Structure formats: C-alpha cells, structure tokens
C-alpha cells in the first residue's frame, strides 16, 4: 500500500468520526429539545405558567394601582423612589417596593383556573390591584391581582389585557396584594444609623437628653448635663432602636384634631437630625385598639400622619438622663498625671508624681517605701475613680465654697479642675468641672472614702 493511499484512508476515517459526532450531537440535542418541550407542555397542561420573568436589576419603573389611586415609582442606583418626587404624596417604602419587584420578576402560576373567563368579577377582578413593571430593554410586564380563593391558599391573577385566570400561591399573592398604606414608609425615622447627627428626647416637657456628634463623628452630650463623657454604647443602642422601629398601623393622614390621640399635649417628643433633614416625632396616648401601642405623629415636609408604634420597639422613650452618661468622673491613668493640688475641707494637699520612675511626693515629702506608696495610690484612686450617683439640673453654688476641689496637671501640660459643693438638705455633693456645673452629683459616702484615705496617708507620711 502506497503512502498516498494510507493518507487517504486516514483522512476518510477522520471524516467518518466527525460525521458520527455530528449525528450523535444532533440526536442528543433533538432529544433534549423534545424533552424540554415535553416538560414545558406538561407544566403548561398542569397550569404552571411563567406569568412574568425578568432580572430585578433591569427594572426602570413600576406602577401600582389600588382602590386608593395609581402610584408611579422609579428604580435608580439600586433604590426605589417616586417617579415624580416633587409631587410625592407620601414617603414610599423601599422595602415594600423591593418585595413587589421580586415577586413580579419570577411570577409563576400554580394552575390555570379558567381560560378566557367571561365573568371576571367572581375572581375579584372588578377592583383588582394592578402592577406593571418596565425594564431597561423596553419590555413591560403587567398583571392584575384578584381575590383569594375560597380555601385561602392562593390568589387569582391574570395578565393585563387577557381573560385567562391563573392561581398563584398565597405567599406570592400577599406580596402583591398591596394597598396605599403598604406602600408607605413605616419607619420611625428612615435613615441609616451612621447618618444620625443629633438626638433629642423630651418627656412630659422635661429634657431627658440632647446629644450630637462633633466634627469627628463622636457623640457628645449637649444637655441637660455638661462636661461629662457619654456612654457611647448606650447612645448607639438608642440610635439603633430609633432607625429600626416601624409602625404597627397607619391611623390618619393630616389629622385635624390631635387631642383625640393625646398629641396636643404629648407624652414624649423626639427630634432627630441628619445632615440632610430634621425630623420631629411626637407621642401621645396609648392606642385604644392596639394593645401595647402608642399614637405617634411624624412630621415631615410631605405629610403629617398619625401611626401606632409598639412601645416595646421604642423603649428608648423610657430612658433617663443618667443612662447616657459614663459614670466615671475623671479616671485618668496615673502615668498621665504630673501634679494634683487639692483643697479638702480647707486643707491644701499637693501631690507630685513621676510614675515612669516610681517617684512620688506628698506635700513635699518623698514617698519611697512600699506601704506609703500603697497608701498614696489608694488616696489618689479614692477621688480619681469616683463615680457620679445621679443627675440634678436645678442647682446653684452661689456664695458657696467647695468642700473638695481637685486641680489636675497632666504631663502634656494641660490642666483640669473638678469641684464638689455640699448640699446639707440632700446630703449630696454637686459636681463642677472647669467652673461649669455638670448637672450631676456624688454621694456623701464617696467623699467620706476620700477623707478616710487622706487621713491614712497623712498619718503615715508624717512619721
């Protein structure tokens, strides 16, 4: 056999193999296609029909028509908003609109109820909820949702413009069966917790707390107490409750008579601000119809509406001023302190310290033995770690001399003063920082502990 003949046979063999592959692939494709067609036909015969199908990211607009009216929304930058924001009748709920869009994007029937039905009213289509979605490629998907079936396990639905009635699961239907209130934003304050810049709470006309963030984004107490370190964890907890709370029910839009809800003389008033807006929320009487609820009026530029919120979800309303304060008065590490000058019951006390080199002095006397160093440390900690016992905004120190005054000088050169004024009637010592009344006080026991520690170091230092 010649070389050319061998080449020809190899070539023919290759051609035959390729042909067989093509034949087998074609047969497999036909089989799969027939199987797919058969499966689709079977599903269609069983009533499983894809009523809508699209990617939710491709949505551009959605129109919802209820018995209250027609509402048009747009989807931009992954957020829902009104198509015409200048004429928005209320704040819309991005959560509700997202749930509607998700249900529409993959809407499949469970069965065909009636083909070309001639009496649509018996399925609830005389007053349906109509939802239309337009996608970026120009396609429009529109359905009408009727009533629930007698057993309550599904809803009747049909494509707009057609008369074939389908059934969808009750859970899917619940997502689509929206009325006006379901489209409203039901959050107490609809912002991210990081956006809050200021929170103010009043209870029965009394200011409970007023806090705001400084330029670096750190919470500071503005009133009713001053010069005190906030309890950052507690303020963060209250902020979280404020942005998470949502209404249990909508009661009345633009109410003409606030007195019937107790909102003319509110129990609580909450003011919250972001860089973009200020929101005022007032709370009135407990709800007559919803157990554990309280009538609430949210004031915004678009709408004033009475809602009901569960008090358990807005527990910050029962906060007291003390709860937002770090109870430690000073608490500086001894290694940061250079000198402390005290006036205790008219006696001057001078402390100097170099903690890095373990050098201490008490009224000029060097403290170098272990026992006296321990007494020295105990004395400093008795006032340095003192904590407030409560808050009291109504106090004046006019014509009084402090029972205890402490002047700190830190190693960085800064100085700080605390002074305590005794009130015999209340048996309290009221705290001033840098000549400013803080609105707080300490117990008489705290001062007694300081005096006892002072007596201990005084006796030992004089030996």
C-alpha positions in Angstrom: 0.0 0.0 0.0 1.4 3.3 -1.1 2.0 6.3 1.2 -0.7 8.4 -0.6 -3.3 5.6 -0.2 -2.6 5.4 3.6 -3.1 9.1 3.9 -6.4 8.9 2.0 -7.7 6.2 4.3 -6.7 8.1 7.4 -8.5 11.2 6.1 -11.6 9.2 5.3 -11.6 7.7 8.8 -11.3 11.1 10.3 -14.3 12.3 8.2 -16.4 9.4 9.3 -15.6 10.1 13.0 -16.5 13.7 12.7 -19.8 12.8 10.9 -20.7 10.4 13.7 -20.0 13.0 16.3 -22.3 15.5 14.5 -25.0 12.9 14.1 -24.9 11.9 17.8 -24.8 15.5 18.9 -27.8 16.4 16.7 -29.7 13.4 18.0 -28.9 14.4 21.6 -29.9 18.0 21.0 -33.2 16.9 19.4 -33.9 14.5 22.4 -33.1 17.3 24.9 -35.2 19.8 23.0 -38.1 17.3 22.7 -37.7 16.6 26.4 -37.7 20.3 27.3 -40.7 20.9 25.0 -42.4 18.0 26.6 -41.7 19.2 30.1 -42.9 22.7 29.2 -46.0 21.2 27.6 -46.6 19.1 30.7 -46.2 22.1 33.0 -48.5 24.2 30.9 -51.1 21.4 31.0 -50.7 21.3 34.7 -51.2 25.1 34.9 -47.6 26.1 35.7 -47.1 29.1 33.6 -44.4 31.8 33.7 -46.5 35.0 34.0 -43.5 37.3 34.4 -39.8 36.8 34.2 -37.0 39.4 34.3 -34.0 40.4 36.3 -34.9 42.8 39.1 -31.7 44.9 38.3 -33.2 45.6 34.9 -36.3 47.3 36.3 -36.7 51.0 35.5 -40.2 51.9 36.5 -43.2 50.3 38.4 -46.8 51.5 38.5 -49.1 50.2 41.2 -52.9 50.8 41.1 -55.0 50.2 44.1 -58.5 51.2 45.1 -57.0 54.4 46.5 -55.2 55.5 43.3 -52.3 55.0 41.0 -48.7 55.4 42.1 -45.7 55.5 39.9 -42.1 54.7 41.1 -38.7 54.6 39.6 -35.7 52.4 40.3 -32.3 54.2 40.2 -29.0 53.4 41.9 -30.5 50.3 43.5 -33.1 52.4 45.3 -36.8 53.0 44.8 -38.3 56.4 44.8 -41.2 58.4 43.3 -41.2 58.9 39.6 -42.3 62.5 40.3 -40.5 63.3 43.5 -41.8 66.9 43.5 -45.4 65.8 43.8 -44.9 62.7 46.0 -48.0 62.3 48.3 -46.1 60.4 51.0 -42.7 58.8 51.8 -42.7 55.5 49.9 -41.4 52.2 51.4 -38.4 50.9 49.5 -38.8 47.6 51.4 -42.3 47.1 50.1 -41.5 48.1 46.6 -38.5 45.7 46.6 -40.7 42.8 47.7 -43.2 43.6 45.0 -40.5 43.7 42.3 -39.0 40.4 43.5 -42.4 38.7 43.3 -43.1 40.1 39.8 -39.7 39.2 38.5 -40.4 35.4 38.9 -44.1 35.1 38.9 -45.3 31.6 38.2 -48.8 30.2 38.4 -49.7 27.1 40.3 -52.6 26.2 38.0 -55.0 27.6 35.3 -58.3 28.4 36.9 -60.3 29.4 33.8 -59.4 30.0 30.2 -61.0 33.1 28.6 -63.2 33.6 31.6 -66.4 35.6 30.8 -67.2 36.6 34.4 -64.1 38.1 35.9 -65.8 39.8 38.8 -66.3 36.5 40.6 -62.5 36.3 40.8 -62.2 39.8 42.3 -61.1 41.5 39.1 -63.8 44.2 39.3 -61.5 46.0 41.7 -58.0 44.4 41.3 -54.6 45.5 42.3 -52.7 46.2 39.1 -48.9 46.1 38.9 -46.8 47.0 35.9 -43.1 46.8 35.6 -41.0 48.3 32.8 -37.4 47.0 32.2 -34.4 48.7 30.6 -35.0 46.9 27.3 -38.4 48.4 26.9 -40.5 45.4 27.8 -43.5 45.8 30.1 -44.9 43.1 32.4 -48.4 43.8 33.8 -50.7 41.7 36.0 -53.9 42.1 37.8 -54.4 40.5 41.2 -57.9 39.5 42.2 -59.2 38.0 45.4 -58.2 34.9 47.4 -59.8 31.6 46.5 -62.4 30.1 48.9 -59.8 28.0 50.7 -57.5 30.9 51.1 -54.4 29.0 49.8 -54.0 31.0 46.6 -54.9 34.2 44.8 -56.5 34.7 41.4 -54.3 36.5 38.9 -54.3 37.3 35.2 -52.2 39.1 32.7 -53.4 42.6 31.9 -55.5 42.6 28.7 -56.2 38.8 28.9 -59.0 36.9 30.4 -57.3 33.6 31.4 -57.4 33.3 35.2 -54.5 31.7 37.0 -53.8 30.9 40.6 -50.6 31.9 42.5 -49.6 30.8 46.0 -50.9 32.8 48.9 -47.4 33.9 50.0 -46.8 35.3 46.5 -50.2 36.9 46.4 -49.6 38.5 49.8 -46.5 40.3 48.5 -48.5 41.7 45.5 -51.7 42.5 47.4 -50.7 46.0 48.4 -52.9 48.9 49.3 -51.9 52.5 49.9 -50.7 52.0 53.5 -48.4 49.1 52.4 -46.6 51.5 50.0 -45.9 54.0 52.7 -42.6 54.2 54.6 -43.4 52.9 58.1 -40.1 53.5 59.8 -40.0 55.9 62.7 -37.0 57.7 61.1 -35.9 56.2 57.8 -32.1 56.7 57.8 -29.0 54.7 58.4 -27.7 54.7 61.9 -24.5 56.3 60.7 -26.4 59.2 59.3 -27.8 60.3 62.6 -26.1 63.5 63.8 -28.4 64.7 66.7 -30.9 63.1 69.0 -33.0 65.0 71.5 -35.7 63.5 73.8 -38.2 65.3 76.0 -40.7 63.6 78.3 -43.7 65.5 79.7 -41.9 68.7 78.8 -38.7 67.8 80.6 -35.5 67.4 78.6 -34.1 63.9 79.1 -31.1 64.2 76.8 -29.7 66.1 73.9 -26.7 64.6 72.2 -24.9 65.3 68.9 -21.9 64.2 67.0 -18.8 66.5 66.8 -16.9 67.2 63.6 -15.0 63.8 64.0 -18.3 61.9 64.4 -18.1 61.2 68.1 -21.2 61.6 70.3 -21.1 64.5 72.8 -23.7 65.4 75.5 -25.1 68.9 74.9 -27.8 69.0 77.7 -29.1 68.8 80.3 -25.7 67.8 81.7 -22.4 69.2 80.6 -18.7 68.3 80.7 -19.4 64.6 81.1 -18.3 61.7 79.0 -21.1 60.0 77.1 -21.9 56.3 77.4 -21.2 55.6 73.8 -22.6 52.1 73.9 -26.0 53.3 75.3 -26.3 56.1 72.8 -25.5 53.7 70.0 -28.2 51.3 71.3 -30.8 54.1 71.4 -29.8 55.2 67.8 -30.3 51.6 66.6 -33.8 51.5 68.1 -34.7 54.8 66.5 -33.8 53.7 63.0 -35.2 50.2 63.3 -38.6 50.9 64.8 -41.5 50.6 62.3 -45.2 51.3 62.7 -47.8 48.7 63.7 -50.6 50.6 61.9 -51.4 53.8 60.0 -54.3 55.7 61.6 -55.0 59.1 59.9 -53.3 61.4 57.4 -53.1 65.2 58.2 -55.2 64.9 61.3 -57.3 68.0 62.2 -57.9 67.1 65.8 -54.7 66.0 67.6 -56.4 65.9 71.0 -58.2 62.6 70.4 -54.8 61.0 70.2 -53.2 62.9 73.1 -50.9 64.6 70.6 -51.9 68.1 71.6 -50.1 67.6 74.9 -47.6 64.9 74.0 -46.0 62.4 76.4 -42.8 62.4 74.5 -41.1 64.5 71.8 -38.2 63.1 69.8 -36.1 65.2 67.5 -33.6 63.5 65.2 -31.3 65.1 62.6 -29.1 64.1 59.8 -27.0 66.4 57.6 -30.0 66.5 55.2 -33.1 66.8 57.4 -34.6 67.4 60.8 -37.5 65.1 61.9 -39.8 65.7 64.8 -41.8 62.8 66.2 -44.4 63.3 69.0 -46.0 60.6 71.0 -49.4 60.8 72.6 -51.8 58.4 74.4 -51.7 54.7 74.3 -53.7 53.2 71.5 -57.3 52.2 72.2 -57.3 49.4 69.6 -53.7 48.1 69.5 -52.5 46.7 72.8 -49.1 48.0 73.8 -49.2 50.7 71.1 -48.9 54.4 71.3 -50.2 57.1 69.0 -47.4 58.7 67.1 -47.2 61.7 64.8 -44.3 62.0 62.4 -43.9 65.5 61.0 -42.2 65.8 57.6 -42.4 68.2 54.7 -44.6 65.8 52.7 -47.1 64.5 55.2 -48.2 64.6 58.8 -49.6 61.2 59.7 -50.8 59.5 62.9 -49.5 56.0 63.3 -49.2 53.5 66.1 -45.9 52.1 67.3 -45.4 49.3 69.8 -43.8 50.8 72.9 -41.7 47.7 73.3 -39.9 48.7 70.0 -39.2 52.2 71.1 -38.1 51.5 74.7 -35.6 54.4 74.5 -38.6 56.6 75.4 -38.2 55.5 79.0 -34.5 56.4 79.1 -33.3 58.7 81.9 -30.5 61.2 81.7 -28.2 59.0 83.8 -28.4 56.2 81.2 -26.4 58.2 78.6 -23.6 59.2 80.9 -20.4 57.4 81.6 -20.4 57.4 85.5 -16.7 57.8 85.8 -15.9 61.4 86.7 -12.3 61.5 85.7 -10.4 58.2 85.8 -7.1 59.3 84.2 -4.3 56.8 84.4 -1.7 57.9 87.0 1.0 57.7 84.4 -0.6 60.7 82.6 -0.7 62.9 85.7 2.1 65.2 86.8 0.7 67.1 89.8 -2.5 67.2 91.7 -3.5 70.1 94.0 -6.4 69.5 96.4 -8.3 71.6 98.8 -10.1 69.2 101.2 -12.2 70.8 104.0 -9.9 73.9 103.7 -6.7 71.9 103.8 -4.3 72.2 100.9 -2.8 69.0 99.6 -0.1 68.8 97.0 0.8 65.6 95.2 3.5 65.2 92.6 4.3 62.0 90.7 6.6 60.5 88.2 5.1 57.1 87.6 7.6 56.1 85.0 10.4 56.4 87.6 8.3 55.5 90.6 8.9 58.9 92.2 6.1 60.3 94.4 5.7 63.2 96.9 3.0 64.2 99.4 3.1 67.8 100.5 6.8 67.9 99.6 7.6 64.6 101.4 9.1 62.0 99.2 7.1 58.7 99.3 9.5 55.8 98.7 8.6 52.8 100.8 6.0 50.3 99.6 3.5 50.8 102.4 3.3 54.6 101.9 3.2 54.2 98.1 0.2 51.9 98.5 -1.5 54.4 100.8 -0.6 57.2 98.3 -2.1 55.2 95.4 -5.2 54.4 97.5 -5.7 58.1 98.2 -5.4 59.2 94.6 -7.7 56.4 93.4 -10.3 57.4 96.0 -11.1 60.6 94.0 -9.6 59.7 90.7 -12.0 56.8 90.2 -15.0 58.3 91.9 -18.4 57.9 90.1 -21.5 60.1 89.9 -24.5 58.9 91.8 -27.2 60.7 89.8 -28.3 63.8 87.9 -29.9 67.1 89.0 -30.1 70.0 86.7 -31.6 72.5 89.2 -28.7 73.6 91.4 -26.7 76.8 92.1 -23.4 77.1 94.0 -23.9 80.9 94.6 -22.0 82.1 97.6 -20.7 78.7 98.4 -17.2 77.3 98.9 -16.4 73.8 97.5 -16.0 71.1 100.1 -13.5 69.4 97.8 -11.5 70.9 94.9 -9.1 69.0 92.7 -6.7 70.6 90.2 -5.0 68.1 87.8 -1.9 69.0 85.8 -1.1 66.4 83.2 2.3 65.6 81.7 1.2 67.1 78.4 0.8 70.5 80.1 -3.0 70.5 80.1 -4.9 71.2 83.3 -8.3 70.2 84.6 -10.4 71.1 87.7 -13.2 69.4 89.5 -15.1 70.9 92.5 -17.7 69.4 94.8 -20.3 71.6 96.6 -22.1 70.1 99.6 -25.9 70.4 100.0 -26.9 69.6 103.5 -30.5 69.2 102.6 -29.9 66.5 100.1 -26.7 65.1 101.6 -25.2 65.3 98.1 -22.0 66.8 96.6 -22.7 68.6 93.3 -20.0 68.4 90.7 -18.5 71.2 88.7 -15.9 70.8 86.0 -13.8 73.7 85.0 -16.2 76.1 86.8 -19.2 74.6 84.8 -22.0 72.8 86.7 -22.2 69.3 85.2 -25.8 68.6 86.4 -24.5 65.6 88.4 -23.7 64.8 91.9 -21.8 62.2 94.0 -22.9 60.5 97.2 -21.7 61.6 100.6 -20.1 58.2 101.0 -17.7 58.9 98.2 -16.4 62.0 99.9 -16.1 60.1 103.2 -14.0 57.5 101.4 -11.7 60.3 100.2 -11.4 61.7 103.6 -10.6 58.3 105.1 -7.9 57.6 102.5 -6.4 61.1 103.1 -6.2 60.5 106.9 -4.4 57.2 106.2 -1.7 58.8 104.0 -1.4 61.9 106.2 -0.7 59.9 109.3 1.8 57.6 107.6 3.6 60.4 105.8 4.1 62.4 109.0 6.0 59.5 110.6 
